[in-house]
Amino acid sequence: MASVTRTPVTDLEDEEGQSELYNAVLDSQVALDTVVADWISLYERSKDEALLTLTNFLIRCCGCKQFISAGNFEDQDNIVKTLQAILLRYKKTTTNFDYPIVSKAKEFKKFRKNLLEFYSRLIQKAQNSILFDGVFMKTLLAWTVSLSSSTFRPVRHTAAAVALSIVTSLAEIASELQDELNVSSRQLATSQRQKAPQTKIKQLEKKVAEAQSCKADVFRWIDDIFDSVYVLRCRDVDPLVRLDCVHELGQWMASNPDHFIVSTYLRYLGYAIPDKSAAVRLEALKVLAKLYEIENQPIGLRQITTKHTDRLIDMAFGESDTPARLGAIRVVTLIHKHGQLEEEEQVRLSTLIFGANAKVRKSLAKFVKARVWEDEVEGRMANCELLAQSGETPVRKDWVELKSLVSFLIKVGKTEAEQNGSMAQDEEHTDGTGTRLFDETKVGRVALAVEALWSEIGALKNWKSIAEYLLKDHTAAPTTSSLRSGRAKAASLEDAYNLEEEEENILLEIFIASLQLTLNPPAVPGFQKDKAKLKAQQDDVANEVGGYCINVVPQLFLKYGVDSVRIRSVLAIPQLVPLNVYVDMRMLGAYEELVDEVIKVFKKHSDPSVLSAAALTLRTMQGYELLRTSHEGKIEALGATIVDTFLTVISQDVDAADRVTLEELTPCLRRLEHLVKCTDLTIKRSHSSALSPFDGLLKVVKRYRTVSGQDAEVMTSALTISFLWISWLCRGYAAKYDQNADWKEDDVQELLHVQESLVHIVLDLATKDVHDIDPRVRRRAFQILGDIYWLFGGDMFHSSKGTNRHMLYMTCPESTQAECEEFLRSELDLWDEKVQEKMKSLREARISKAPLDGEADTPVDESESEDERDDATDEAEVAEDEKLAAEQIEHEDKYEMFGTVFSFMRQIMLKDFSMGHATAVIARYGRFGAEYDEGVKRVVASIKAQTAEGLTKQARDQKAEVFMGVCLDSLEESFDMFMNRNMKSANHSLQLAKVLSTAIKPPGFMQARSAIDVKMTWNFHKRGIVHVLDKTAGYERIEHFKNKAKMLKFFDVLSHMPFGPQTAMDEITNLQEVVKFECERRQFEVDDGDVWEPLRSYQSKLEKMKQRAVTEHATAVKKAEEAARLRDEQQQKENDTERNEEQGDIEMATTNGERIGAEALTDLVKVSEKTNSKKRQAEDEDEDEDEEVEDEEAEDEDAEAEAEADQASRSESASGHDDEDEPAHKVTKRIRVR
């Protein structure tokens, strides 16, 4: 064979010839069967050429435009070296490494699907022709597997996807071969048993042997790809590659379950369940769900079930990604369907029906219904049917279902309480029955469960039946746990129906939730055509419910009036049903009785949740104008009574240590606080005391300033009432005067006195560092201070409203803002300590539950060091613990902590506080839960919007400078928290950088409207560079090398911030010089070590930006030159067109001239002939005429002919053809010659 000069790659000019397959796959309109058939035809003609084309096609699909030469392709021993040369040249000549199978470009939308479909059809069509020739698969796998091991991600990912897809096709072929082998084996056995001719037996034996050989080859290829590709790529650093591995593994198991649903392959599916990527975890759960849907469960699947059930249940509870969490719930429910879920695990999973995530609750609805019917309904119905046989009363199936559901919810609720902690801790946040999440929330966990089960359990929609069940006398309820659970037989149907106290509480909440869902049904997906008809139906249902509740509510008040837990639920009914039914049914007397019952409850109970519900019910009643005369006087009398009682108690001259007065004052202020939230009590009336209500409140604050613990409630209530009192006063004066009219001086002075008194008190409580003040009092005073600046800093008291009214206008001094920020920082630090303590307890709990067998859950990648694996594990665990801890702290301190922080955020957004004070809250992004993070995003958006405000550009630029300073300070403070703690990840700072980057440089069309000046973004990076290098130098001086390495990670944070236009080559160069200068000034030696990796990455990003800028500049210059060339060509074309048009006009004129000349010549000839004829006639008639007369006539004739000729000559001359006039003149001269 002649020697071939081998080069690693072919020239780019050969690309077109090498890309025919690529173009065919890229074009979604091309029939792939035809493409495959053409390639197989080429293979049959020339194997080497076809395989070379196929290999180069795969390389081109990786995004690489370098190709293998024919000589290198023949050298199968140097595949790795050849590929390395290709990729090295690819990296040097390419800046954009986006590859087709992941590209978002429109042209590649269907490329991945077409690519994998091409290889699938190729394998299928080659099955009966070239698949088993010993060359095709050997060469295909050799190059594909080598490409899949590349360190270059586009090549590795593309080749791995193709290799895994080939296995899918081979698995299908193996299944077909197995079916064929089974048929042939049965035929052979039958022939041998029936003693068929030897010829037929030998043919069948040959057929079986061929099928076995082909099957062995297929499984050998599958094993080769699995060992060489899947085992390595299933732990690839790229989650997309791992995702493809898990997806294709599921395809293999679906194509050939007998071979792949075994422990050898299932364990790799188990490795993907705890993957770091949520998408990979979700794909693994999808595959598991498909496997568990198989009715005849394989043995290997049962083994993996035993090993991973606990992990799946943990994912159902603690998975951060909602789709993956739903996937885990789906898998666990399927495991339960196969009877492989223990009783304890079933009950534990059922507790999620009380969860806050609506999707999670909905996904568990069918599972919970099955559990209720299996555990409760079936047994109870059997007992009730036996009892009904001895009497004539039929069994109330709806009541049996309700009792079963109630019993199940109680059992599940107690299990949840055990999971969340001790019962003592649970009682701090729930009522005595443990059925609510918060004391003052309207929607308890029972209501959440009812909402999830609404479409599954029909008894929940029968609100009349529930009401009848509630009104039944349950005083003879059984007390044994066996009767409660339905396992023991009751003595009668009444015993079977009776509810315990706890069960009755749950059923009452079910009734309230049923009413709420009946009156406000869940939205039906899709477009509602007849909305008017739907609304009319809902109004009819509301009137029906309201009419029924007119009779039910008084009975419920009578039955549960003394029980604070139950009456709270009953008070919600008037808030739900339409009260105008009392007018429609002419039952105003019943309405007045209802008002009296609510007021009676408000006076009798002191529980905050009951008072809140009663006050809200009174507020709801005030919204019905038609019923005003029935309730207005009663509510005013209630307010006057409570105010008088308060003034009577506070008028007593006692000190703060008097317990009797304090115990009297606490419920009085509690009632006053809840009532003043809903109705105006500031109406001036005569009181039993000379002290005004507001002065009485100030007296409470002064007297009980230093109380703590539970006694601090009087302080928080007094402060809250004081601000609400001022708010009602402002509202009353605003209603008294016109919108833009000034107020009377007497009214303003009265309100000014109240304002100054309250501001003085809350400033002293909130901003002074006094240790004897209870923290709750300080927080409440801080919130009220912000509310005061919000109230009196608005448009109501603007100078345009009048001089007197403007006297009340307030702005917060800078010193007060600084004090408020300092207080907020102390609160955030306290909150952070709570999060850290909660994280510590969670970590200890996880360690105590860790497995002791030492079996690894995931495969070990030998390319990673042990420290790297430990760091990654620690980072993931810390992030998960911090998130869970923040969520729990968020629930526990929701009202106290969030009230303080959000009050401060609101003052910044309302511009009562300057944007410079926002650093404290922005820097803690990502540390206190999703709700806190949402608040930070709003603050950032608000202060960013302020940069667009201002009459002059200078004013707007100054605000933008302050905003950029806040962004940098926030990042630095966030990073300092990472530096000062034993944390291995700066994820919080990176997340904050992304939020700030979006605000500085919004995506899409908003950039042109609200983006910050590019000069400020470049200055931002310069300041950031100086900051990080200064800090790094400080750590280096004290030889704190660990902190030095951590500090340099700030460059990773800077990399996430916008740089400005990437075409600004001068600015990029300037930034590079800044980095170089600052490093040289501090005598830093930037080496190749891991410590300086963040700085090198930052410099690499700048260099890539610079290269891109150079490329774009060159492209722009080239485009400009091309545009100039096109303009010149267009101008030249226009000039040529103009000349052609002129030439056409000339030719047309010439033609016209020649026609006109010919006509003139004809006329002259006729004139000449006529003249000559006249001459001859004249000579014949008068020969005697003398010579002079004859000469005169001749001269006249000549003159006439000459005039005709001159006219023709001028016509030709006007057409511009002077050079063609000569023949006509010659003719004319010839005519003139006699």
Number of C-alpha atoms within 10 A of each C-alpha: 3 4 6 10 9 15 14 20 21 17 13 11 8 12 15 10 9 23 20 14 23 20 14 18 25 20 16 16 8 13 12 21 14 11 18 20 15 14 18 20 13 16 18 13 11 11 15 18 14 19 21 21 24 19 21 25 21 24 26 21 26 23 19 23 24 24 25 24 18 19 14 21 23 15 11 12 10 12 16 15 11 19 22 17 15 20 20 11 16 16 13 8 12 11 12 9 15 13 19 23 22 15 14 11 9 8 12 18 16 15 21 20 13 20 23 20 19 21 18 20 18 21 21 17 16 18 14 9 11 16 19 16 10 10 13 17 17 13 16 15 16 13 21 23 19 18 28 25 19 18 12 16 18 23 25 23 27 26 25 29 25 22 25 25 23 25 25 24 22 25 25 18 21 23 18 16 20 17 13 16 19 14 13 19 17 13 16 21 15 13 16 14 9 9 10 12 10 11 9 13 18 12 12 19 17 13 17 20 15 14 21 16 13 19 21 14 18 21 17 12 18 21 14 15 21 18 12 17 24 26 15 17 24 22 21 18 10 14 18 15 22 25 25 21 30 27 18 19 26 24 21 23 21 18 20 19 16 11 15 19 22 17 16 11 16 19 19 21 25 22 18 25 26 19 18 13 16 20 17 24 28 25 23 28 27 20 21 25 20 14 20 23 14 11 9 8 13 15 11 16 17 15 14 16 18 11 13 14 19 13 14 23 20 15 21 23 19 13 19 14 15 16 16 23 25 23 26 29 26 22 25 28 23 21 19 16 15 16 9 15 17 11 10 10 14 18 18 17 23 25 23 24 28 25 15 13 12 14 14 22 24 21 19 22 23 17 21 27 17 14 17 19 16 11 17 23 22 15 17 25 19 13 20 24 15 14 20 15 11 9 10 7 10 12 17 14 15 16 18 20 22 22 27 24 27 23 23 22 23 18 15 21 24 16 17 20 17 12 12 11 10 10 13 9 11 17 13 13 16 16 16 12 16 23 21 20 19 19 16 16 11 15 14 19 20 26 23 21 25 25 24 23 21 21 14 16 16 11 18 26 18 14 18 17 17 21 20 11 22 19 13 12 12 17 10 12 17 17 11 9 10 12 16 22 17 22 14 15 18 19 11 15 20 16 16 24 23 21 26 17 14 15 21 18 19 23 23 21 24 26 27 24 27 24 22 18 17 19 20 12 13 11 6 7 6 6 7 10 8 8 10 10 11 12 11 11 12 16 14 13 14 20 19 14 20 23 19 15 21 20 11 16 18 17 13 20 19 11 15 16 22 13 12 20 17 20 23 22 21 23 27 19 19 21 18 18 21 21 22 20 21 19 12 11 10 11 13 16 11 14 21 17 14 18 20 15 18 23 19 14 21 22 17 13 19 16 16 17 20 24 28 24 24 29 25 21 21 24 17 16 23 19 11 13 11 12 18 12 11 18 19 16 11 15 21 14 11 17 21 18 13 18 22 16 19 23 23 16 17 22 13 9 8 14 11 15 11 9 12 9 16 19 12 14 19 21 19 21 25 21 24 22 24 23 25 19 18 17 17 17 23 19 12 7 7 10 16 11 16 10 15 14 21 20 14 22 26 18 16 20 22 13 16 19 18 17 19 17 9 8 16 20 19 26 29 22 23 24 25 21 23 24 21 21 22 19 17 18 20 17 12 14 15 16 10 11 12 10 10 14 13 19 19 13 13 10 13 19 15 11 17 16 11 19 18 11 14 23 17 11 16 23 18 15 23 23 21 14 12 12 8 10 18 19 17 17 24 24 23 21 26 25 23 24 27 22 19 20 19 19 19 20 20 14 12 19 21 18 15 13 16 15 15 18 23 20 16 21 18 18 14 18 10 12 9 13 19 16 16 22 20 15 20 21 15 12 17 19 13 13 19 17 12 16 24 16 13 19 21 16 14 17 16 12 11 13 10 10 9 10 10 7 6 7 7 9 15 16 14 12 14 7 6 9 11 12 9 10 13 11 14 15 13 15 17 14 14 18 18 17 21 23 20 20 24 25 18 17 19 21 14 14 12 14 10 15 20 16 16 23 20 17 20 26 24 19 23 21 21 17 17 20 25 17 21 18 19 25 21 19 23 27 25 24 25 24 20 22 18 15 12 20 19 12 19 23 16 14 23 26 17 19 24 23 16 16 20 18 14 13 8 8 11 10 14 16 18 13 22 24 19 18 23 20 17 22 26 22 19 24 26 20 18 25 23 16 16 19 18 9 8 8 14 14 19 20 16 20 27 22 15 26 25 16 21 25 18 18 22 27 21 17 12 7 8 10 14 11 9 16 19 23 14 17 12 18 20 19 16 20 20 16 13 20 21 15 16 19 21 16 14 21 18 14 17 16 10 9 11 12 14 12 17 23 18 19 24 20 20 25 22 18 24 23 20 18 21 21 24 19 15 18 17 16 17 11 19 21 15 13 20 17 12 16 19 14 12 15 18 12 9 12 10 14 9 14 10 9 8 9 18 17 18 21 19 17 14 20 18 12 13 19 15 14 20 21 16 17 19 16 14 14 15 12 12 12 12 12 12 12 12 12 12 12 12 12 12 12 12 12 12 12 12 12 12 12 12 12 12 12 11 12 12 12 13 15 13 12 17 17 12 14 23 18 12 15 21 13 12 20 18 11 14 22 14 10 16 18 11 11 17 14 12 12 14 10 12 13 13 10 9 9 9 8 11 9 8 9 9 13 11 11 13 15 10 11 15 16 12 14 19 16 11 16 23 13 13 22 21 12 16 22 15 11 18 14 15 11 8 14 18 11 11 19 15 11 14 22 13 10 17 14 8 6
